[in-house]
Amino acid sequence: MFLTSCKMKNRFQIDINADVGEGIDNESDLMPLLSSCNIACGGHVGDLKSMTAVARLAKHYDVKIGAHPSFPDPINFGREVMELSDSDLFLSLKQQINALLTILNYENVELHHIKPHGALYNLAAKDEKTAQVIVAVIKEFSMSIKLYAPWRSVIATMARREQIEVIYEAFADRNYNHDLSLVSRKNENAILHKKEAVLNHVLGMIKDQKVTSVNGKKVPIKASTICVHGDTDSAVEIVRYLSEHLKKNNIEIK
């Protein structure tokens, strides 16, 4: 099963998520505005203290919790591809998710989804070998765990074949290439910083199911969850602005 943005009688529904527990310390401001979150669990950043604090905030505000595992590379913040064997990557991802699960079990809250971080996310979108490892990790857990992944990505297709529920994700604060890959963070135009530009970007993806790529062309896209990176400049201001103006455009955050 998979989900796409929901339209009913000219009303839409969308989930708003953010990557959290990444050392920015803005979760207390972000969490009331979110409907789901992705908690860093030790690969690129995150430890017992940060995971516990963020999980408790999410529980308090009834925000769905996801694990945000990464290549085990804190030096590069998980934003560079690592050359790991399948078994080493599998073990690392499983350990990261288990670390968060231990905390969630203690706090009596459920793990809703898994969303790979950074370079791992981008690689799994196009590389079958990497996608296969992540899907195998998800299948290791007895509970039903959803996957946040891009529409038409390799990992989304593979997960659906394995009966894993996929929630298609798009990015509020990132520019897209024509092939729906994200513009590299090494480029100046990778990130959208102005809240008005972010809103227009998101409205197009939700209402028209199209995104304007950096070459100016509108490209089809589907998403049921929209991410704002917690470490983006003015992330709280952006999410607050989105929350207010999406509702004005008959889009329910859920």
Secondary structure, DSSP 8 states (H G I E B T S, - for coil): -EE--EEETTEEEEEEEEEE-SS---HHHHGGG-SEEEEE-SSSS--HHHHHHHHHHHHHTT-EEEEE---S-GGGTT-S-----HHHHHHHHHHHHHHHHHHHHHHT----EE---HHHHHHHTT-HHHHHHHHHHHHTSSS--EEEE-TT-HHHHHHHHTT--EEEEEESSB-B-TTS-B--TTSTTSB---HHHHHHHHHIIIIISEEE-TTS-EEE---SEEEEETTSTTHHHHHHHHHHHHHHTTEEE-
